Amino acid sequence: MPNGTDRELQPALSSSSRNRKWLLLTAGSVLVLSLIPLIFYSRFYFQDDTENGAYGVWYHLGESLFQGKVPVLNPSVWSSGNYIAEGQWGTWNPLVMLFGVLAYLSPNAVVLTTVLKVAMLIVAGMGTFVLARSYSVAPEWAFIAGIAVPLNGFTTYFDAPSWVTGALVWAIFPFLWAELRKLMSGKRNPFWAFITGYLIVTVGYVAGTVAIGFILLAVGVEALIRRAWRPAVRIAATGVSIGLVAVVVFLPGVLTAAVTTRGTTGIWNDDYMSIDFTSLLMAPIATAYPQLLSWWWSGTASTSPAAYIAWFLPAIAFISWSAFKKLSPELRDLFFFLAASAAFVLLPTTIGPLRYPARFMPYVAMASVLFVVVALARARRGSISRPSLYLALGLVALGAYLAWAQVPARFFTITVCAVLVSVALSAMWWLLNHPEVKKHPWNKLGLRALSLLAIGVLLATTATTLLQHRTSARSGLSIANQPADVSTYKGVLQGVQNDTIVVGDPLDYPQEKKTWEQTLMANAWYLSDANVLNRYQLVGFSKLNDLLCLRYLGGTCPELIDKLFDRRAETGLLLVDELHIDNIQILKESFNKPQVAMASNNYVSRDEEVEIPKVPEGWHVAAETDGTILWSRNVPLGPAGGVTWTDSGTKLSEVSRDDTKVVLKVDDVPENGGRAALSRLPWPGYSVEGAQMLQRPVGGYLLGLKIPADAKGKLITISFEPPGWRIGIPLWGASVAGMLIWSLLAVRRRRSVGPLRREPEYDAAQQPAPV
């Protein structure tokens, strides 16, 4: 068989119907494979940050949209209330908004989340199919790539069950890559390249935006190398347009970072969530646990196959390097992206606000699978020798050995997987060496050898996936078992008015339904009607978090109950009054057990229990359950966001107030001027008319005002606008409008010139490639 072709396996180029058939087979196969985890754990796609963070975001976004607004700021949520700075609220993303609407309307959180995540995996598989086809491989080979990429270990055990924003941007990414390759090949209309890039950037997940930067460089440099000047200009213009959209998404977070827990600019390596080179050698073993330090487990090894990519990677030994050398000019963008992605994964664990380089593993997996599939399809040996097979099996043995050395207790599982992979690779070797289908009985089924190969890969992949989930049924990340039924959330603190703070940590309780019928955790509070301060801390306000010992999932130390009733030095108010808290939910269990300080919290260790104090004067016990006590004020103060303190002689009355704007009237002010504080955090982006904003926050965390001596009878307007929006929104508008105009002009030109009269441009697939 000639090098670099599959002419004997598939005699002609694919028809469009054959291409559609294999695309649909890819989607159907990924659907079935993505349901395998549910056999072993029905809530597989509703774990960790999905149940604690993302679902609440979706729900609140949908609720806000039905109210006719997009969430920008919520003073009552305090540290978690700067939604634009958090960046992952889908403010500019119609797809995330659709998720929000569906979440708000859905009665079951687990079912909806599972459907959405399976859909993402299917989209990723179909996108990989389309991308593989752009490298002139047969649909059967594209099918192999399409079913393998969604099953990589990091997507399966981290992004899919937990970090859904990572899964979403990665699922869309191969379509962007394919569209950029079309632009390089002479396509004039940038519409779909821009749309896919736009959807990725506006999710707000930094890794996806970094991936866009890598692939823009890869494809752009490739166009320049080939002196395809007009495609290079189109790619550059598309990249600039996507970059302008990124400004409005990320600039507010950058300009806000200094006051948040993400305000670091240092670079260091603590090995947390970092994949090492040895772990990458375990990539063909679906049951291998690589070295991966984390907060979620003890020891140096991961508790899931986080570095797994695809079992057939060792088949790279089957290629002819002389043929591959001829093919390599067509793969420069793939080489660049694979190298950049691998380098990113091996970065130090913290570079300023960027953390966890292992998050880039899905992109390494995508590029690795494409590399191997394209090489096998177009540059394998005409007759694959036994030494080549032995080299492939040796790579499997090396991966299995390293996996055993990392976690010796998994010897049996690793060995079974290695044997399964070895058998599958041997079958692949045999079939590629024996394409004469007519001599074999399966020809009665009408199967060509290449189709048989694709089916064989699917069967082997199904087997490794079943083995993987039989031995690693859940993600190694946290599982809170938050309720599936949305009505359960609604019943927690039902009827409680105004703002509430929870003292204690729900993690001190069993993670079960009984707990969540009494209290909630993190962003699950968005599904409750109660307005609770303790939400997910993606970019918490440092000063307030330290003051309240507030953890990233919203838990607090029990000592906070006393601190809330301490009198504050600057204002003379109680802390609970400064915050405008009208209700306090006390979690009894947090008071009844020792407290352990860890890297992931800001607690102080103690061995003794903490006593729940008597109900303070002016408060009463409003409700009590087995695990909680609710205190409420006798005379409510009302929600946070308005004036909480004025100095002597200063009197202000509220004219109007909403989340982002407060209008006050100055009723009285001393001769030397006055001061006031609002129950709002001084996020960057506030502006004041009729007064001045104090440079130093009142009490260390309250938005403060300096009122002029002549302000009596005048109005003061305090407004919030996310920092950078005055730059970002015009750039966003120019980008979207410019790309729409360009796209429409491209359509008009195509209709006027006609497809047969268009001027020729560089074709990236000039080489004949029938596979």
C-alpha distance (Angstrom), angle and dihedral (degrees) to the residues before:
residue distance angle dihedral
M1 . . .
P2 3.86 . .
N3 3.76 118.9 .
G4 3.80 116.9 -98.8
T5 3.79 98.5 15.4
D6 3.76 141.1 85.3
R7 3.81 95.6 -154.0
E8 3.78 92.1 133.3
L9 3.77 91.7 47.9
Q10 3.78 96.3 42.9
P11 3.78 116.3 16.0
A12 3.80 100.4 -163.0
L13 3.73 142.3 30.6
S14 3.81 115.1 -87.1
S15 3.72 119.7 -91.2
S16 3.78 118.3 -133.7
S17 3.81 90.1 -107.7
R18 3.80 91.2 54.0
N19 3.77 89.5 48.3
R20 3.82 91.3 51.5
K21 3.78 90.7 47.8
W22 3.79 93.3 55.5
L23 3.80 91.6 42.5
L24 3.80 89.8 55.4
L25 3.80 90.0 44.9
T26 3.79 88.0 53.7
A27 3.79 91.5 52.2
G28 3.80 92.6 46.3
S29 3.80 93.4 46.7
V30 3.80 93.2 49.3
L31 3.80 88.4 48.8
V32 3.80 91.6 55.2
L33 3.81 94.1 42.3
S34 3.81 92.0 48.4
L35 3.80 90.2 55.0
I36 3.81 92.9 56.9
P37 3.85 93.3 84.2
L38 3.81 88.8 58.1
I39 3.80 90.0 62.6
F40 3.78 89.5 66.3
Y41 3.83 100.5 31.0
S42 3.79 120.3 14.5
R43 3.82 94.3 -158.9
F44 3.80 94.4 49.8
Y45 3.81 93.6 127.6
F46 3.81 94.9 45.8
Q47 3.80 105.3 66.7
D48 3.81 140.4 120.4
D49 3.81 113.7 -23.0
T50 3.80 92.9 12.8
E51 3.79 94.3 60.4
N52 3.82 94.4 32.7
G53 3.78 99.7 38.9
A54 3.78 123.8 3.4
Y55 3.80 100.4 46.8
G56 3.79 92.0 52.9
V57 3.79 89.6 49.2
W58 3.79 90.9 52.0
Y59 3.78 92.6 47.1
H60 3.80 94.9 49.4
L61 3.79 91.3 44.5
G62 3.80 90.7 52.7
E63 3.79 92.1 45.8
S64 3.82 90.5 50.3
L65 3.79 92.3 48.6
F66 3.79 90.3 53.6
Q67 3.79 86.8 52.7
G68 3.78 90.0 53.8
K69 3.80 99.8 -107.2
V70 3.79 142.9 93.6
P71 3.84 115.4 -130.4
V72 3.80 112.5 -106.2
L73 3.81 107.5 150.1
N74 3.80 136.3 -0.9
P75 3.83 113.6 -170.0
S76 3.81 93.5 -169.5
V77 3.80 92.3 59.5
W78 3.80 89.3 53.6
S79 3.83 110.3 -178.6
S80 3.80 93.5 25.6
G81 3.78 95.8 39.8
N82 3.81 101.6 87.3
Y83 3.79 95.8 90.6
I84 3.79 97.1 172.3
A85 3.81 92.7 52.9
E86 3.80 89.3 49.2
G87 3.79 85.8 60.1
Q88 3.81 99.4 -162.5
W89 3.80 99.5 85.5
G90 3.81 94.0 99.2
T91 3.80 92.1 -120.4
W92 3.80 91.5 159.9
N93 3.81 98.9 25.5
P94 3.83 120.1 96.7
L95 3.82 92.0 -167.4
V96 3.81 93.2 57.3
M97 3.79 88.6 45.6
L98 3.80 88.4 55.4
F99 3.81 88.8 52.4
G100 3.79 87.9 51.6
V101 3.79 93.4 52.5
L102 3.80 91.2 48.1
A103 3.81 92.1 48.2
Y104 3.79 91.9 50.0
L105 3.80 91.5 50.8
S106 3.80 97.9 40.5
P107 3.83 119.3 95.8
N108 3.83 93.4 -158.1
A109 3.81 122.0 54.9
V110 3.81 96.7 -169.0
V111 3.80 96.0 50.0
L112 3.80 94.6 47.5
T113 3.80 93.2 45.6
T114 3.79 91.4 49.0
V115 3.80 91.9 50.6
L116 3.82 92.6 48.7
K117 3.79 94.4 47.2
V118 3.78 94.7 46.7
A119 3.79 86.7 50.4
M120 3.81 89.4 53.6
L121 3.79 91.1 52.8
I122 3.79 90.7 49.4
V123 3.81 90.2 49.9
A124 3.81 89.6 50.2
G125 3.80 91.0 51.1
M126 3.80 93.2 48.4
G127 3.79 91.3 45.7
T128 3.79 90.7 51.7
F129 3.82 89.2 50.0
V130 3.81 90.7 53.4
L131 3.79 91.5 45.6
A132 3.80 93.0 48.8
R133 3.81 90.3 50.8
S134 3.81 89.0 56.1
Y135 3.82 86.7 66.5
S136 3.83 89.0 60.2
V137 3.78 98.5 -107.6
A138 3.78 123.8 145.0
P139 3.81 118.7 -96.0
E140 3.80 90.0 -108.6
W141 3.80 91.0 59.8
A142 3.80 90.6 44.6
F143 3.81 87.0 51.8
I144 3.82 90.0 55.4
A145 3.80 90.7 51.9
G146 3.80 91.9 44.3
I147 3.80 95.6 55.2
A148 3.81 94.8 42.1
V149 3.79 102.1 50.0
P150 3.85 98.0 60.3
L151 3.82 89.8 53.1
N152 3.80 97.9 59.8
G153 3.80 111.5 132.4
F154 3.77 99.9 -115.2
T155 3.79 93.8 50.5
T156 3.80 91.3 43.9
Y157 3.80 98.0 48.4
F158 3.80 104.2 25.9
D159 3.80 116.9 19.2
A160 3.80 99.1 33.3
P161 3.82 98.1 47.4
S162 3.82 96.5 32.9
W163 3.81 124.3 0.5
V164 3.76 97.6 55.8
T165 3.81 95.4 168.0
G166 3.79 87.9 60.4
A167 3.79 91.2 49.4
L168 3.80 92.0 48.6
V169 3.81 98.7 51.3
W170 3.80 91.6 42.8
A171 3.82 91.4 50.9
I172 3.81 91.5 55.3
F173 3.81 94.6 41.9
P174 3.84 100.4 83.2
F175 3.81 89.9 57.0
L176 3.81 89.4 55.2
W177 3.79 90.6 48.8
A178 3.80 91.3 50.0
E179 3.80 92.0 48.2
L180 3.80 91.9 50.5
R181 3.78 89.2 52.2
K182 3.80 88.3 52.9
L183 3.80 89.5 53.1
M184 3.80 88.4 51.1
S185 3.79 89.2 51.1
G186 3.78 93.3 57.1
K187 3.80 105.5 -85.0
R188 3.79 108.4 148.3
N189 3.78 102.4 -161.8
P190 3.84 113.6 82.3
F191 3.81 94.8 -175.3
W192 3.80 99.9 111.2
A193 3.78 94.1 38.6
F194 3.79 89.5 54.2
I195 3.81 94.5 43.8
T196 3.79 93.9 51.4
G197 3.80 91.6 45.1
Y198 3.80 89.9 47.5
L199 3.81 92.3 52.4
I200 3.81 90.8 50.4
V201 3.80 97.1 47.4
T202 3.80 96.2 44.9
V203 3.81 92.8 56.1
G204 3.81 83.6 74.0
Y205 3.83 97.0 -135.3
V206 3.79 106.6 140.0
A207 3.81 96.7 -151.4
G208 3.80 90.3 60.9
T209 3.80 91.6 51.8
V210 3.80 90.9 48.9
A211 3.82 88.4 51.9
I212 3.81 89.2 53.0
G213 3.79 89.4 53.1
F214 3.79 91.3 50.9
I215 3.79 95.5 49.5
L216 3.81 93.8 43.9
L217 3.79 88.5 54.7
A218 3.79 91.7 44.8
V219 3.78 96.6 50.6
G220 3.80 94.0 36.2
V221 3.79 93.7 52.1
E222 3.80 89.9 46.4
A223 3.82 90.1 54.6
L224 3.81 90.3 50.1
I225 3.81 92.6 48.7
R226 3.79 89.0 53.9
R227 3.82 90.2 44.8
A228 3.78 90.8 -123.1
W229 3.79 91.6 153.7
R230 3.78 101.1 174.0
P231 3.82 94.2 47.8
A232 3.80 88.2 47.2
V233 3.79 90.0 54.7
R234 3.81 91.2 48.5
I235 3.80 91.7 49.6
A236 3.80 91.0 47.8
A237 3.80 92.5 48.6
T238 3.80 91.1 48.7
G239 3.80 90.1 49.3
V240 3.79 92.1 49.7
S241 3.80 90.6 50.2
I242 3.81 91.7 51.4
G243 3.79 89.0 45.9
L244 3.80 91.1 54.4
V245 3.80 89.1 54.0
A246 3.81 88.8 50.8
V247 3.80 89.2 58.7
V248 3.80 94.1 64.6
V249 3.81 91.0 44.5
F250 3.80 101.3 46.9
L251 3.82 107.2 21.5
P252 3.84 95.0 77.4
G253 3.80 89.9 54.2
V254 3.79 92.2 48.3
L255 3.82 92.1 49.4
T256 3.81 90.8 46.8
A257 3.81 97.1 45.1
A258 3.81 96.1 91.7
V259 3.83 93.0 71.5
T260 3.80 95.7 40.7
T261 3.78 138.1 79.7
R262 3.83 86.7 -104.4
G263 3.79 92.8 60.8
T264 3.80 96.2 111.8
T265 3.81 122.4 121.6
G266 3.81 97.6 -178.7
I267 3.78 129.6 113.7
W268 3.78 119.8 -140.8
N269 3.77 142.8 139.8
D270 3.81 123.9 -129.2
D271 3.85 92.6 158.2
Y272 3.81 91.8 -119.0
M273 3.81 111.8 148.8
S274 3.79 92.6 -6.9
I275 3.81 123.9 135.3
D276 3.82 114.9 -145.0
F277 3.78 127.9 -149.5
T278 3.81 93.4 -103.9
S279 3.79 89.7 57.0
L280 3.80 90.4 54.2
L281 3.81 88.4 60.4
M282 3.82 87.8 62.6
A283 3.81 90.0 61.7
P284 3.85 96.1 113.1
I285 3.83 94.0 52.7
A286 3.80 110.1 86.4
T287 3.81 93.1 -164.9
A288 3.82 99.1 46.1
Y289 3.79 118.6 120.9
P290 3.82 108.4 -150.8
Q291 3.77 128.4 -154.2
L292 3.79 105.1 -83.1
L293 3.78 124.4 150.1
S294 3.79 117.4 -150.3
W295 3.78 145.4 152.4
W296 3.79 91.5 -114.0
W297 3.80 97.2 68.7
S298 3.78 140.1 21.5
G299 3.79 124.0 -115.5
T300 3.77 131.2 35.4
A301 3.81 99.3 -77.2
S302 3.77 127.5 81.2
T303 3.79 117.9 -117.0
S304 3.80 92.3 -132.9
P305 3.84 136.4 41.6
A306 3.81 93.9 -90.4
A307 3.82 95.8 159.6
Y308 3.82 97.5 47.7
I309 3.81 113.7 123.2
A310 3.82 111.5 163.2
W311 3.79 135.0 -33.7
F312 3.82 94.8 -129.7
L313 3.83 96.8 58.6
P314 3.85 91.3 105.3
A315 3.81 87.8 64.5
I316 3.80 84.8 83.7
A317 3.82 82.2 90.7
F318 3.82 87.8 72.1
I319 3.79 96.0 67.1
S320 3.79 127.4 100.8
W321 3.77 108.5 -124.2
S322 3.78 92.7 -154.7
A323 3.80 89.9 55.6
F324 3.78 90.7 42.7
K325 3.81 90.3 53.7
K326 3.80 89.2 58.5
L327 3.80 90.7 47.2
S328 3.81 96.4 46.3
P329 3.85 97.3 85.1
E330 3.82 87.4 66.3
L331 3.82 91.6 52.8
R332 3.79 102.7 50.8
D333 3.79 93.6 113.5
L334 3.81 89.2 51.6
F335 3.81 91.9 49.0
F336 3.79 91.9 49.8
F337 3.78 94.7 47.6
L338 3.80 93.6 46.2
A339 3.80 91.8 49.6
A340 3.81 93.3 46.5
S341 3.82 92.4 47.3
A342 3.80 93.2 48.9
A343 3.80 90.2 48.1
F344 3.80 90.2 51.2
V345 3.81 92.2 51.7
L346 3.82 89.5 53.0
L347 3.82 93.8 50.3
P348 3.83 123.3 117.7
T349 3.78 109.9 -79.5
T350 3.81 96.1 -113.5
I351 3.80 125.8 39.3
G352 3.79 106.2 166.0
P353 3.82 107.6 -63.9
L354 3.82 92.2 -12.4
R355 3.79 114.0 99.9
Y356 3.78 140.0 169.8
P357 3.83 105.8 32.5
A358 3.81 88.0 -167.0
R359 3.81 85.6 78.0
F360 3.82 86.4 80.2
M361 3.81 93.0 62.9
P362 3.85 93.4 99.5
Y363 3.82 88.9 61.1
V364 3.81 91.2 48.4
A365 3.80 87.4 50.6
M366 3.80 93.4 50.0
A367 3.79 93.5 49.4
S368 3.82 93.2 43.1
V369 3.80 93.6 52.0
L370 3.80 91.6 46.7
F371 3.80 90.8 49.3
V372 3.81 93.6 52.1
V373 3.82 95.6 41.6
V374 3.80 94.7 48.3
A375 3.80 91.4 45.2
L376 3.82 91.8 50.1
A377 3.78 92.6 45.6
R378 3.78 97.3 47.9
A379 3.79 110.6 18.6
R380 3.78 110.1 30.4
R381 3.77 122.5 127.7
G382 3.78 117.8 -84.7
S383 3.78 88.4 -131.7
I384 3.79 113.1 20.7
S385 3.78 109.1 -143.5
R386 3.77 126.3 -139.1
P387 3.84 91.6 -112.7
S388 3.80 87.1 60.1
L389 3.79 89.5 53.9
Y390 3.80 90.4 47.0
L391 3.81 89.8 51.9
A392 3.82 90.0 52.0
L393 3.79 91.3 49.0
G394 3.79 89.2 46.9
L395 3.81 89.8 56.8
V396 3.79 88.7 52.4
A397 3.80 90.4 49.7
L398 3.81 91.1 49.3
G399 3.80 91.7 51.6
A400 3.79 91.2 47.1
Y401 3.80 92.1 48.5
L402 3.81 92.8 50.8
A403 3.81 90.2 46.7
W404 3.82 91.1 51.7
A405 3.80 91.3 46.3
Q406 3.80 90.0 52.8
V407 3.82 95.5 48.0
P408 3.84 110.2 11.9
A409 3.81 91.8 -179.8
R410 3.81 89.4 69.8
F411 3.80 93.7 60.8
F412 3.80 96.2 121.6
T413 3.81 95.8 46.5
I414 3.80 92.4 46.0
T415 3.81 91.8 47.6
V416 3.81 93.3 50.0
C417 3.80 90.3 50.1
A418 3.81 92.5 47.1
V419 3.81 91.2 50.9
L420 3.82 90.9 48.1
V421 3.81 91.6 50.1
S422 3.80 91.8 46.2
V423 3.81 91.3 53.2
A424 3.81 91.5 47.5
L425 3.82 92.6 49.1
S426 3.80 90.7 48.2
A427 3.80 90.0 51.9
M428 3.79 90.2 48.7
W429 3.82 90.5 49.9
W430 3.80 91.6 50.1
L431 3.79 95.0 47.4
L432 3.81 93.5 47.6
N433 3.79 88.2 52.0
H434 3.83 93.6 47.0
P435 3.81 109.3 46.2
E436 3.82 94.0 152.1
V437 3.79 93.7 114.3
K438 3.81 95.1 173.8
K439 3.79 92.2 72.8
H440 3.77 93.8 58.4
P441 3.83 130.1 78.7
W442 3.80 94.9 -127.1
N443 3.79 87.7 71.0
K444 3.81 85.3 82.0
L445 3.79 86.0 72.2
G446 3.76 90.3 57.1
L447 3.79 93.7 -114.8
R448 3.77 121.1 154.0
A449 3.78 117.1 -147.4
L450 3.79 93.0 -108.1
S451 3.79 91.0 51.0
L452 3.78 89.3 48.1
L453 3.78 89.5 51.3
A454 3.81 90.9 52.5
I455 3.80 91.6 49.3
G456 3.79 90.6 47.5
V457 3.79 91.0 52.1
L458 3.80 89.4 49.6
L459 3.81 91.5 52.0
A460 3.80 92.7 47.8
T461 3.80 90.5 46.7
T462 3.79 90.4 50.8
A463 3.80 90.0 51.6
T464 3.81 94.4 49.6
T465 3.80 90.5 45.7
L466 3.79 92.1 52.0
L467 3.80 90.9 48.1
Q468 3.78 91.0 47.1
H469 3.78 95.2 53.3
R470 3.78 93.1 39.1
T471 3.81 87.5 62.1
S472 3.84 99.4 30.5
A473 3.78 105.3 34.2
R474 3.80 97.5 164.0
S475 3.75 140.3 34.1
G476 3.78 115.4 -96.2
L477 3.79 87.8 -125.2
S478 3.78 124.0 97.8
I479 3.79 121.7 -69.8
A480 3.79 116.1 -156.0
N481 3.81 96.6 173.2
Q482 3.79 90.9 -137.5
P483 3.81 111.9 -171.8
A484 3.78 121.0 -79.4
D485 3.81 93.0 -154.5
V486 3.81 110.1 78.3
S487 3.82 90.5 -152.6
T488 3.82 89.1 68.1
Y489 3.78 90.9 63.4
K490 3.79 90.6 48.7
G491 3.80 91.6 59.0
V492 3.83 95.7 57.7
L493 3.84 111.3 102.0
Q494 3.78 88.3 -11.5
G495 3.79 111.9 -175.4
V496 3.83 95.1 15.4
Q497 3.79 109.3 139.9
N498 3.81 129.3 -145.8
D499 3.79 127.2 -3.6
T500 3.79 125.1 -15.0
I501 3.80 134.4 -169.6
V502 3.80 124.5 -160.8
V503 3.80 116.6 -140.8
G504 3.78 111.1 -156.8
D505 3.76 134.9 27.8
P506 3.82 125.5 -81.8
L507 3.81 87.5 -149.9
D508 3.81 86.8 73.9
Y509 3.81 87.8 68.0
P510 3.80 130.7 71.0
Q511 3.79 107.9 -85.5
E512 3.78 95.3 -120.6
K513 3.79 143.0 112.2
K514 3.81 94.5 -89.0
T515 3.81 90.4 60.4
W516 3.78 94.0 47.8
E517 3.78 91.8 51.2
Q518 3.82 87.9 63.8
T519 3.80 103.8 34.9
L520 3.80 140.0 -1.5
M521 3.77 136.9 -142.6
A522 3.80 137.3 -130.8
N523 3.82 115.8 -32.9
A524 3.80 92.6 -7.1
W525 3.80 83.6 88.1
Y526 3.82 87.9 73.3
L527 3.80 87.9 71.7
S528 3.81 90.9 55.4
D529 3.79 122.3 79.9
A530 3.82 89.1 -131.2
N531 3.81 118.1 98.8
V532 3.80 102.8 -130.7
L533 3.80 126.6 179.1
N534 3.83 96.3 -149.7
R535 3.81 104.2 89.0
Y536 3.79 134.9 142.7
Q537 3.80 110.4 -61.2
L538 3.80 106.0 -141.3
V539 3.81 93.7 151.0
G540 3.79 104.5 2.9
F541 3.81 123.8 -170.9
S542 3.81 102.2 -103.3
K543 3.81 99.9 -144.7
L544 3.78 94.5 49.2
N545 3.79 94.3 43.0
D546 3.79 90.1 53.5
L547 3.78 91.5 46.6
L548 3.80 93.6 50.9
C549 3.86 95.8 32.9
L550 3.78 84.1 -126.7
R551 3.82 117.4 -178.9
Y552 3.78 125.7 -148.2
L553 3.84 92.1 -103.2
G554 3.79 91.5 48.6
G555 3.80 100.3 -99.9
T556 3.81 119.8 137.8
C557 3.78 135.1 -163.3
P558 3.83 115.1 -98.6
E559 3.82 91.1 -122.0
L560 3.80 85.9 74.9
I561 3.80 89.5 80.5
D562 3.81 90.1 70.7
K563 3.79 94.1 39.6
L564 3.80 91.1 55.5
F565 3.81 88.8 64.3
D566 3.80 95.9 44.5
R567 3.79 114.9 114.2
R568 3.78 112.2 -116.1
A569 3.78 118.3 -126.7
E570 3.81 99.9 -136.9
T571 3.79 101.8 40.4
G572 3.80 101.7 24.9
L573 3.81 87.8 -134.3
L574 3.77 128.1 121.6
L575 3.79 113.0 -101.4
V576 3.81 89.9 -118.5
D577 3.81 88.6 56.0
E578 3.80 93.7 49.1
L579 3.80 88.3 53.9
H580 3.81 93.1 46.4
I581 3.80 91.0 -128.7
D582 3.80 113.3 169.6
N583 3.82 98.4 175.2
I584 3.79 134.8 38.6
Q585 3.78 121.8 -165.4
I586 3.80 110.5 -158.7
L587 3.80 117.6 -156.2
K588 3.80 104.3 -147.2
E589 3.79 96.4 -160.9
S590 3.81 92.3 61.3
F591 3.79 89.0 59.3
N592 3.79 93.6 47.6
K593 3.81 100.7 57.4
P594 3.83 138.4 54.3
Q595 3.75 119.6 -93.1
V596 3.80 124.4 -128.9
A597 3.79 122.3 -157.8
M598 3.81 113.1 -137.9
A599 3.78 137.3 174.3
S600 3.79 89.8 -101.5
N601 3.79 96.8 56.7
N602 3.77 139.6 42.6
Y603 3.79 97.5 -132.4
V604 3.78 126.3 133.7
S605 3.79 114.5 -125.3
R606 3.81 117.3 -114.1
D607 3.78 134.4 166.8
E608 3.79 100.7 -158.6
E609 3.78 131.1 74.5
V610 3.80 122.2 -104.0
E611 3.76 119.7 -126.5
I612 3.78 119.0 -128.4
P613 3.82 105.2 -125.8
K614 3.76 126.5 -130.4
V615 3.76 117.8 -86.7
P616 3.84 107.3 -82.9
E617 3.78 122.6 -120.8
G618 3.79 111.0 -83.8
W619 3.80 92.8 29.6
H620 3.79 135.2 86.9
V621 3.80 139.5 -168.9
A622 3.78 103.8 -96.3
A623 3.80 97.7 177.2
E624 3.78 141.4 -8.0
T625 3.80 134.3 -164.4
D626 3.78 133.0 176.6
G627 3.78 91.0 -84.0
T628 3.82 106.3 23.5
I629 3.79 145.0 46.6
L630 3.79 123.1 -157.5
W631 3.80 120.1 -152.2
S632 3.79 119.1 -168.1
R633 3.79 133.0 -175.5
N634 3.77 119.8 -104.9
V635 3.82 88.7 -140.4
P636 3.83 111.6 30.0
L637 3.81 120.8 -138.2
G638 3.80 95.4 -155.8
P639 3.80 130.5 -126.0
A640 3.80 123.4 -33.7
G641 3.77 121.3 -99.5
G642 3.81 103.6 77.8
V643 3.79 135.2 79.2
T644 3.78 111.7 -47.2
W645 3.84 101.1 170.7
T646 3.79 141.9 13.5
D647 3.77 128.7 -177.9
S648 3.79 122.7 -116.4
G649 3.78 113.8 -60.2
T650 3.79 95.4 15.1
K651 3.78 118.5 113.8
L652 3.78 125.6 178.7
S653 3.78 131.8 178.2
E654 3.77 125.0 -159.1
V655 3.79 117.1 -117.5
S656 3.79 98.3 176.9
R657 3.77 140.3 -19.3
D658 3.78 140.9 -172.3
D659 3.79 133.8 157.6
T660 3.79 95.7 -75.3
K661 3.80 104.6 24.4
V662 3.81 138.1 48.1
V663 3.81 125.3 -177.0
L664 3.81 116.6 -162.8
K665 3.79 133.4 -176.3
V666 3.80 118.4 -142.6
D667 3.80 106.7 -131.1
D668 3.78 95.7 173.6
V669 3.79 138.7 -4.5
P670 3.85 132.9 179.3
E671 3.82 121.9 -107.2
N672 3.80 91.4 -103.8
G673 3.80 93.6 46.8
G674 3.77 128.6 -101.3
R675 3.77 144.4 -111.0
A676 3.77 133.9 -133.2
A677 3.78 139.1 175.4
L678 3.77 130.6 -147.7
S679 3.78 124.5 -147.9
R680 3.79 89.1 -112.5
L681 3.77 134.2 101.4
P682 3.83 114.6 -110.3
W683 3.79 95.1 -117.9
P684 3.80 114.9 176.0
G685 3.79 106.1 -97.0
Y686 3.80 100.9 58.3
S687 3.80 119.2 124.7
V688 3.80 130.5 -176.2
E689 3.80 132.6 -151.5
G690 3.80 119.8 -164.8
A691 3.81 93.8 19.7
Q692 3.79 140.9 33.3
M693 3.76 129.8 -101.1
L694 3.78 113.3 -121.6
Q695 3.79 112.7 -116.8
R696 3.79 91.1 -143.0
P697 3.81 113.4 55.3
V698 3.79 115.7 -121.2
G699 3.79 110.0 -103.6
G700 3.78 88.2 1.7
Y701 3.82 95.8 -73.5
L702 3.84 112.5 39.5
L703 3.80 125.1 99.0
G704 3.80 104.1 -110.8
L705 3.81 132.5 -157.9
K706 3.80 131.9 -156.4
I707 3.79 107.8 -152.4
P708 3.84 119.9 -155.2
A709 3.79 118.9 -120.9
D710 3.82 91.6 -119.6
A711 3.82 94.9 51.1
K712 3.82 97.2 99.6
G713 3.80 110.4 130.4
K714 3.80 92.5 10.6
L715 3.78 130.5 112.7
I716 3.79 127.4 -111.4
T717 3.80 118.2 -157.5
I718 3.80 120.3 -162.4
S719 3.81 113.4 -169.2
F720 3.76 134.2 179.4
E721 3.78 124.5 -150.2
P722 3.81 120.1 166.1
P723 3.80 107.7 -103.6
G724 3.76 112.7 -103.1
W725 3.78 95.6 23.9
R726 3.79 93.2 112.6
I727 3.77 86.4 61.4
G728 3.79 98.5 31.5
I729 3.80 101.1 48.9
P730 3.84 95.6 53.4
L731 3.80 89.1 46.3
W732 3.81 89.8 48.9
G733 3.80 90.4 49.7
A734 3.78 92.7 47.3
S735 3.79 91.6 47.9
V736 3.81 96.0 49.0
A737 3.79 94.5 41.2
G738 3.80 93.2 44.8
M739 3.78 93.7 50.5
L740 3.80 92.3 46.6
I741 3.80 91.2 51.4
W742 3.80 91.4 46.7
S743 3.80 91.1 49.3
L744 3.79 93.3 49.0
L745 3.79 91.3 48.4
A746 3.80 89.7 50.3
V747 3.81 90.4 52.6
R748 3.80 91.4 47.4
R749 3.79 92.1 49.0
R750 3.78 92.3 49.1
R751 3.80 91.3 52.1
S752 3.78 92.7 47.7
V753 3.80 97.0 44.7
G754 3.80 97.6 35.1
P755 3.77 127.9 -138.4
L756 3.81 94.3 -89.8
R757 3.79 95.3 51.6
R758 3.78 99.9 46.5
E759 3.79 113.4 122.8
P760 3.81 112.9 -102.9
E761 3.75 118.1 -103.8
Y762 3.76 135.5 -177.7
D763 3.81 114.3 -61.7
A764 3.80 113.8 -151.0
A765 3.78 91.7 -155.8
Q766 3.78 99.8 53.5
Q767 3.81 92.3 139.4
P768 3.81 114.5 88.5
A769 3.78 105.8 -109.3
P770 3.77 118.2 175.1
V771 3.82 96.7 175.0
